[in-house]
Amino acid sequence: MKILASLAAASLLVANVATAEVSPASIDGATTVSIEAAADLFGNGVKFIDVRKPADVELGRIPGAIHLDSKTTLSEETLAEHIAKTEPVVFYCNGHSCMRSSQATEMAVSWGYTSVHYLRDGFPEWQASGLPVE
């Protein structure tokens, strides 16, 4: 009986891992950037959009990043308040298991933004790389 219970628990664990969402590696119409490329864009003054939930942003963010929660405040209008459609922009969230930045990137492309960068590795990798945070 103990063996059956262990097998059932292991099966559930494998099923949960198999169904976990993973962000896409690329987005049509956007450029997926590495942490190094994002750091270069940051150094060149490109604006970063943090689409995470407020509680995540309170724990740290890329300095100067504009917070537009993808679930509540990101819209074509709110993005236009900060970024011109031809201006470069970088979207990020919490890495590969976070779908917010890929969805925000897709939205920006659909709204006609032409220089959209997708930081798939997100804030956790930025921070782990020793890059500045606030």
Helices and strands as residue ranges (DSSP letters): H 2-19, E 31-32, H 35-43, E 47-50, H 54-58, E 66-67, H 76-80, E 89-92, H 100-110, E 116-119, H 122-128
